[in-house]
Amino acid sequence: KRYRTKASLKLDINGRAYNANAVDYSFDGIGAVVENSQHITKGALVNVHMDNPDLDAKGEVAWIQKTPQGLTVGIKRDDASRRGNLEDYSLSDVLIGLQRSHKTGVLKVENDTIIKKVYIKDGDMIFSSSNQDNDRLGEILLKAGKINLEQYNKSVELLKETGKKQGAILVRLGYLKPQELVWVVRRQVENIILSLFSLEGSSFEFKFKEGPLPSDEVITLKLSAANLIYRGIKRIANPQKIFNLLCVPMDAVLCFSSNPLNLFQDIELNEKDKRILSFVDGRAAIKDIVSLSQSDVPETLKVICALLSIRLIEVKGEDVVIEAGFSAADIMEEREIKIDEEFMSRVEKIYSGHEAMGYYGILEVKQWASVDDIKRAYYKAAKEFHPDRHFYINSPAVKWKLNAIFSYIAAAYTTLSSSQKRKDYDNRLTHKTTAVPDKEESARSMFAEGKAEFRKENYSEAFQLFGQAVYLDNAVAEYHYYYGLTLIRLKRFKEAGRALERAVELAPSNPAYLTDAGHIYVQLGFRQRARSSFEKAIKIDPSNNRAVEGLRNIPE
């Protein structure tokens, strides 16, 4: 989510200072109109300082656009930590942003003397901790009637004496069965996270972490951000906070998100919630839904606020056309999670061959399918292979496979739902089947098409084309280089690192390849490799500002 602002800010780009006015900001970036901006180029490294909200950040210029107000730039943050106030960012946006960017690290939320931490691995919340006595494991068991007060006091006494985990003490004393420990730890972890939504005026800091998280917990979990956000907002007791979070007028019309990543998240709706959701149709305003709902006004607004926060629904824009054939019933339809051998086998088969299947194959439609048929197939496939399915699978590798499949499904729909893109794609398919050109010539053709898509920022299409160019001719450094740049845009950093390494192997004296390899090494936490790459690039081209800046910014 992007937050509108009109704050002034200072930019330092390649050692040159600029004044700018922020247009908007998010957890991952900043949009700004820059004064005297003739020397700014895409990819330049940036240091940002803004007073309101208080923000000091590092990043790079992701895009540049000329507007009537001046040169507008988009800055993508890549600093090693994020901090802010939860009055300037919503907690739901922070959690969803971390989940979808697959970050690993610790999110700390502070409110006066209260300190609570959420441990996140590859975007998933796996554990939480708190310095509050009422968040202790024993408190939860006491409230649930699993232990009595005498047993609770005995466990606290031993906890203070030995410093051991309260759960382990309760099991050793025989008050808790070992198999009950996972249930109560999950309850504790969820309660700590849910309590964050009720804290007023809190600050947060997220620190990225390469390698193992700084937690000695034996029991870790995989928790759905959407489900916890939904439950957390519904638990807020203060009606005024709900109005503040809602942040949209009562006459705003609501519609469903057009993004299946938002539509088919892992959330649990009760019957009252489903009834409220059923009134979302692209025509009814919030005030209409409140009057139609059988729940009281604060409760209805909580549900609407929660649905907006997880992005399942959104405020309808003036130019949004509501698609026929899709309704609340499609969302509320019970998704039976059958994670059996057949499903796992299907995931493996599609993951290993999805690129060969092509866009029609991945959606399981014929080449002459109508747009409506393609749309229905898209929603069906997106629901089946939604990344949230991994919460029910005890295999880290499956998460990445589902993400790859889902991304390809989305790329297929983006192409086949556009008449021009579909025509171009069909022409490429026809060319493949009617001619058997030389491999090197085919690679050059694919690379040229890939660069055209890359310039238009159609990175999913560029990824496919550059990948085919590399496959057809593995000895051209430029193919690997652009393949790596595209993978960076798709946030597939480890694969990008391998592609750039191959480009450097083939062209070890190219300063651009060395510089971008250095930046991806920084992203992956390989500081020594980054330093070596930047130093080689500077030795070849001393005026290479990106390499100089990259070397200067490597953390000690």
N, C-alpha and C positions, 0 to 999 in steps of 0.2 A: 504494500500500500504506500502511496505517495502522499505526503502531507504538504499542503500549500503554505507558503511563507513569502514574506517580502523583506527578509533580513539582508543586511549588507554583509559581505565576507571578503576575506583576503585570500588570494591564490598565489602560490609560489610555483611557477612552472619552469623547469630547467634553469633555475637560478634567477628568473625574471619575476618581479612582483606585479600583480594585477589587482585592480579593484573590480568587484563584481556584486551583483544582486542575485540572491538565491530566489529561484522560482518555486522549487519544491525540494523535498528531501525524503529519504526512506532509510530503512535499516542498512541498505547496501549501496546507496548512492545519493548524489546531489545533482540537481539541475540548476544552472545559473546563466545569467546574461553577463558577458564580460566586456569591460571597457578596454579600448586600445588592444584589440585581440589579433592583430594581423600575424603574429608569430606563433600562434597556437596550432598545434597539429594533433591529429588523432594518434593515440598511443603515448603521448607525452606524460611523464610522471608529474603528479600534483601533490602539493601540501596545502591543506585547507584549514582556515581558521574562521569560525563563525561564533558570535557571542550569544545569539538568541534564536534557536536553542544553542546551548554551550556545546560546541563541536570542534574538535581538532582531529583531522583525518588525513590519511595518505591514500592515494589511489592513482588512477590513470584516466586520461580523456578517452571515453568509450565512443563518443559520437560528437559531431559538430553540425550545427544547422543554422543557416542564416534566417533570421526572423525580422519583422518590422522593428522590434525593440533593440536589435543588435545581434551579435553572434551568441547563440545559445549553445552551451556545452553540457554534455552529460558526463559526470565523473563517477566512475565505478570504484568503490572503496576496496582496498586490499590490505588495510592495516591489520596488525596481529591481535587487535582487541576492539571491542565496541563498548561504548559506555553512553549513558544518557539518563534522562528522567522519564519515568513512565507516565508523566503528564504530556510529554512531547512525542512519545511512541506508545502505541498500545502493546500490552504484553502479548496479546494474540499474534500481532504482526511479528514481534521478535521471535516467538516460538515457531511460527510457520516459516519465517525466513530462514531460521537455523535448520529446520527439518528439510526444506527443499533445496538448500545449498549444501546439504550433507556435511555440515560442519562437525568438528569434534572439539570439545573443550568444556569449560565450566561457566555456567551462567550464575552470577551472584546478584541477589536482590537484597538491598538494605533499606531499612526504615527505622531511623533512630538507633536503638540498640538491637533491633531484630536483624538477624542475618540468616538468609536461607539460600541454599545452593542447589542447582539442578545440573547433573552430570549428563552430558550429551555425547553420543558416539555416532558418527556418520549421520547426524541429523536426528537420531532417535533419543528420546529421554530414557535413560537406563537406571538412574538412581537420583535421590535427593537427600539433603541433610538440612538440619536446622539447629540453632542454638537455643531454641525455646523448649522449656520443660514439657509443655502440653503437646509437643510433637513427638515425644518419646514413644518408643514401641510399647512400653508398659502402659502409658496413658490410653492408647488405642485399645489394648486388650482389656483394660479396666472398664472403659466405656462400653465395650462390646460384651462384657460379662464373662470373658474367657478366664480372667483371674480375679481374685478378691483383693481387698485393700491390704491385708496382711502380706500376701504374696508379692504384691506390688512394692511395698515398702522394703521387704527383704531383698528384692532384686536391685532396687536403687542403692541400698546400703552396700551391696557387693560391687555394684557398678563403680561407686566412688572409691572403694577400697582397692579394686583390682584394675580398673580402667578397661575391663573387657566389654564386649558388646552386650547390650541388655538381652538381645534375643538368645545369644549363646548361654547367658546366665540362666534365663528362664527354662531353657531346654535342659541344662545340667541339673537344675533343681527339681525337674520333673513336672513343672507347672505347665509346660507347653510341649506338645509332641513335635519331633523334628519335621514331620510332613506339614505341620500347621505353620511353620516359619515362613514359607514362601508367601502364603496367603496374607499373613499379617505384615510382612515387609512391603508387599504390593500396596496394601491398604495405607501404610504409613507414608510411602513414597508419593502415592496419589494425593493424600490429604495435604502434604506439605506443598505440592504444586498447586492444588486447588486453592489453598489459603492465600496464595500470591495475588489472586484476583481481587481480594477484599482489602488489601493493604492500600492505604491512601498516601500519596506523595512519596512513593518509593523511587530510589535510583537503582540502576542496574549496570553491570559490567560483564561482558562476555570475553573470556580469554581463550584464543585458539590454542590447541594442544596437538602437537605431533607425537604419536606413540601412545602408550598406555595413559589412562586418566589417573589423576592423583587420588585414588580411592582404594581402600583396602577391603571393600565389600566383596563377599563371596557371592552373594545373591544379587544379580543384576537383571533388569527387565527390559522389555521393549514396549513403550507406551505411545499410543496414538495422540499426537498433538491436537488434532481436531476434536477428539472425544473429550480430552481434558479441558480444552478451551471452552467447549460447549457446556460442560458440567460446571466449570469454574465461574462462568458468567451467570449461570442460573442460580448459583449459590449466593450471589451478592445480595445483601439485605437492604442496602441503601438505595431507595428509588432514584435519588438525585444523581448518583453515580451512573445508574443505567442510562438516564437521559444524557449525561455527559458523554458516555461511551457511544450512544446511538448516533449523536452528532449529525443527524439528518432531520429535515422537517417532517412533520406528521403527514403532509400532503405528498410526500415523495412516493412514487410508484415503484414497487418491487418486482423483480424478475429473477429467473434463475441464471446462474453463471453460465457462460458459453463454454467454459473450460471443464472437460470431464475430470481433470485432476482435482478440481474443487467439488464437482457434483457427486462423485462416488467415493468420498472419504469414509474412513471407518468411524462412524458415529452411531450412537444408540438414541432413538427417539421414542418417547412414550406416546400413548394414544392422544393426549392433549396436545403435545408438540406436533404430532402428525396432522391434527385438525387445523392448527394454526398455519402450518406449512401448506396445507391444501388450498388456502385462499390466495397463495402467490400465483399470479397468472399473467403478469405483465400489464394488467389494467388496474388492479386494486391498489390503493394507497395504504400507507401504514394506518391512517385513521379508520379506513374501511375495514381492515383486518381486525383492528381492536374492537370495533363495534360488532363484527360477525363472530368473534371468538366467544366461547362460553367461559373462558378463564377471565380473572379480573385484569384490570388494565396493567398494573405493574408486572404481573406474571406474563402477560402477552408480550409486553415490551422486552422483557428479559429474553424470551424465546427469539423474537425478531433480532434483537441485538446479538445474541449468540450465533444465529444463522448468518448474519452479516459478518461477524468477526471471523468465522471459519471460511467465509467467502462462498458458501453454498448458494446464497442469494446476494443480489446487489441492487443498487438503485438504478433504475432504468434510465439510460441516456436518451436524449431527444432523437438521436439517429438510430437507435437500436430497434431492429425488426424482430418481433417475437416469432420464433420458429414454430410452425405447426407440427403436431404429432408428438410433442414432448410436454409432459406435465408433471405435477407433484407425484402422481402415482408411480412414475418411473423411478423417482428417488426413494419413495417410501416402500417400494417393493422389497420384500425381505430377501436379502442376499444370503443364500445358504452357502456357507464357506466349506466347500468340499476340498480339503487339502489332502488328496489321496495320491496313490502312485500314478494314476492316470493323469491327474493335473500336473504333477511334477514332471512326468515324462513329456507332456505337451509343452511345458515351459522350456525344457531342455531342447526339444526338437525345434521349436520356433526361434529360440535365442540363437541356436547354432546356424539356422538357415534363413533368418528373417530378411536379410538383405537380398538373398537369391530369390526369395518369394516375390519380391516387388510389392508395390503399393496395392495392386488389386488382390494379390495373393494373401497379404497380411490381413486384409479386411474380408477376405473370402467372398468377393463379388466378381462378376464377369466384367470384361472390359467395356461392355455396352450398358452397364448398370446406370440407372437414373441417379440424379443427385439425392433424391429422397432415400433410395436404396442404400447409397453410400453413407448417408447420414445415420440411418438405422444401424448399419453394420459397424460404423464407427463407435456409436454409443455401446453397442453390445460388446465389442472387443475391448473398449476402454474400461468397461465395468469388470470384465473377466480378468484383465491383466493390470488392474490398478495397483500402483506400488504399495498401497496400504495392505495388500494381501500378505505382505511379508511379516506382518505382526503375528500371523498364525503359523509361521513356518520357522523351525529352528535351524536355519541355515543362512549365514551372512551373505553367501554368494547369490542366493535367490533374489535378494533385494536389488542388486545391481542388474541382474538379468531382467527382472520385471521393469526396472527403469528404462533399460535399453529397448525392450519390446514396446513399452508405452510410448516412448519418444518416437519410435518408428511409426507406430499407429497414428500418432498426432501429425507427423510429417506427411503420411499418406493422405490423411483427410485434408490437410492444408492444400496439398497439390490437387487432389481429385475433386475438391469442392469448388475450385476456381477453373472456369472454362479455359482461360488462356494457359495456365500452368498445366492443366490436364492435357491440352492439345500438345504442348511442348513435350510433356512426358511420354505421350503416346507416340510422337514422332521419334523419340529416342528408342522406344521399344521396337518400332517398325524398322529403324535403321539397323538395330542389332540383329533382327531376324532375316533381313534381306541382303545383308552384305557381310563378308568376312574380311574386314580390313586388316592391315598390318597392325600388330599389337602396339608398336611404338606410335603409329599414327593415331590409333584409337586412344591411347593414353594422352597424347597431345590435345586431341579433341575434347576428351573428358576434363582435362585440366583447364582448358580455355572456358568451357561451360561453368566449371567450378568457380573460376575467378569472377565470372559475371555474377553468379549467385552470391558469392562472398561480398562483392561490392554492394549488392542490394541488401546485404545483411540477412539473406535467406540461408542461415547456417546449416540447417538440417539437410537442405538440398546440396549445399556445397560439400558437406561431409560425405555424402554418398558419392558425389562426382570425384572429389579428390581421392577418396578411398579406392575407387575403381582405377584411377590413374596410377596410384601406387601399386595396385595389384598387377596391372598390365605391364608396367615398367618400373621396377624397383630400384633402378640405378640413377634416377634423376633427383638431385638434392632438393630442387625447388618444389617438386611434388610433395615430398615429405614435410618441407617447411610449411607450406600452406595447409597441409593436412593437420599439422600441429597447431597452427594458428586457429583453425576452425574448431579443433577439440578444446582449445582454451575458451573460445566463445561459448561452447556447450558445457563448460565447467567439468570436463573430463580430463583433469590435470595430469594424472599419472600416464594416461595414454598419450597426451600431448607431449609429455617429457620424453617418452620413447621415440615419438615421431621427430622431435627436434634433435635428439641425440643422433638419429640416423642421418638427418640433414647435415649435421656438423661432421659426421664421419665421412660423408661424400664430398663436402666442401669445407674443410677445416679452416680456411682462411677468409671465410665470409663473415664480416663483423656483425651483420644483422642476425644471422643464424645464431652466432655465439651470444649475442645480447639477449635475444628472446629465450634461448636455452637458460641463460643466467636467471632471468626473471621467473621462469617456471620452476627452477631449482629453489629459489627463495620461497615460492608458494608451497613447495613440497617440504620445505624445512631442511634442504641439503645446502647448508651455508657454504661449506668449503668448495663444493662443486660450483656454486653460484659465483663465489669469489674468483675461482680459476677462469670461468667463462668470461666474466666481465674484464679481467685483467688481460686476457688474450685479445678480446675485442678492442680494448683501448690501445694495446700495443700495435695492432694493425691500423686502427683509425683513432688517433688521439682526440679528434674533434667529436667523437661519438658521445653525445650528451646523455643518451639513455643508458649507456654502459657506465659512464661516470657517476650518474645519479644512482644507478642500481648498486654500484660498489659502495657508494657513500652510505646507502640506507640499509646495508646488511647489518642485522643486529649483532652486537658483540656477544 
